Amino acid sequence: MKPTITIEYCPKCNWMLRAAYMAQEILSTFTDDVSAVSLKPSETSGKYTISINELELFDRKKEGRFPEVKELKQLIRDQVNPDKSLGHSDKK
């Protein structure tokens, strides 16, 4: 069964567009590797986390920043399809 990626974001912080952009990037790169990307408005102020099923990949509060798209794609790839080439987004 293909995993579901969840982006939980703070709607009070107006981070929905950022979450939607990242969801679009994920879906365009991992079309065959994931079942869905879910956008989840958080009830916790300032929250912005990205997870695969129950595995947290990135937490804005812990990292002190938002993820770069390249970094996010690498984190997801490492979990869902480690052999997948990301082209220019691959680690050097």
C-alpha positions as CSV (number, residue, x, y, z in Angstrom):
1,M,0.0,0.0,0.0
2,K,1.3,3.4,-1.0
3,P,1.9,5.9,1.9
4,T,0.0,9.1,2.5
5,I,1.9,12.3,3.1
6,T,0.3,14.9,5.4
7,I,1.3,18.5,5.6
8,E,-0.2,20.0,8.8
9,Y,0.0,23.8,8.7
10,C,-1.2,26.7,10.8
11,P,-4.1,28.5,9.0
12,K,-3.8,31.5,11.4
13,C,-0.3,32.0,10.1
14,N,-1.5,32.0,6.5
15,W,0.6,29.0,5.6
16,M,-2.0,27.2,3.4
17,L,-0.5,28.5,0.1
18,R,3.0,27.3,1.2
19,A,1.5,23.9,2.1
20,A,-0.4,23.7,-1.2
21,Y,2.8,24.5,-3.2
22,M,4.7,21.8,-1.4
23,A,1.9,19.3,-2.0
24,Q,2.0,20.2,-5.7
25,E,5.7,19.6,-5.8
26,I,5.4,16.3,-4.0
27,L,2.6,15.1,-6.2
28,S,4.4,16.0,-9.4
29,T,7.6,14.2,-8.3
30,F,6.1,11.1,-6.5
31,T,2.9,10.5,-8.6
32,D,3.6,6.7,-8.7
33,D,5.0,6.4,-5.2
34,V,2.3,7.9,-2.9
35,S,-1.5,7.4,-2.6
36,A,-2.2,11.0,-1.5
37,V,-0.9,14.3,-0.1
38,S,-3.2,15.6,2.6
39,L,-3.4,19.3,3.8
40,K,-4.4,19.4,7.4
41,P,-5.2,22.7,9.1
42,S,-3.7,22.6,12.6
43,E,-5.3,23.6,15.8
44,T,-1.9,24.5,17.2
45,S,-0.6,27.9,16.3
46,G,2.6,28.0,14.4
47,K,2.6,24.4,13.5
48,Y,4.0,23.2,10.1
49,T,4.9,19.5,10.0
50,I,5.3,17.0,7.2
51,S,4.8,13.3,7.8
52,I,4.5,10.0,5.9
53,N,1.8,8.0,7.5
54,E,2.8,8.4,11.2
55,L,6.5,9.1,10.6
56,E,7.4,12.8,11.1
57,L,9.8,14.0,8.4
58,F,10.0,17.7,9.2
59,D,8.9,20.0,11.9
60,R,9.3,23.7,11.4
61,K,9.5,24.4,15.2
62,K,12.2,21.8,15.8
63,E,14.3,22.9,12.7
64,G,13.7,26.6,13.2
65,R,12.8,27.0,9.5
66,F,10.7,25.7,6.7
67,P,12.0,22.9,4.5
68,E,13.5,23.6,1.1
69,V,11.6,21.8,-1.6
70,K,14.8,20.0,-2.7
71,E,15.4,18.8,0.9
72,L,11.8,17.7,1.3
73,K,11.9,15.7,-1.9
74,Q,15.1,13.9,-0.7
75,L,13.5,13.1,2.7
76,I,10.4,11.7,1.0
77,R,12.4,9.8,-1.6
78,D,14.5,8.2,1.1
79,Q,11.3,6.8,2.7
80,V,9.1,5.9,-0.2
81,N,11.5,4.9,-3.1
82,P,15.2,5.1,-2.1
83,D,16.3,4.1,-5.6
84,K,14.4,6.9,-7.3
85,S,16.5,9.6,-9.1
86,L,15.5,13.1,-8.4
87,G,17.5,14.6,-11.2
88,H,18.9,18.0,-10.2
89,S,17.4,17.7,-6.7
90,D,19.6,14.7,-5.9
91,K,22.3,14.9,-3.3
92,K,25.8,15.4,-4.6
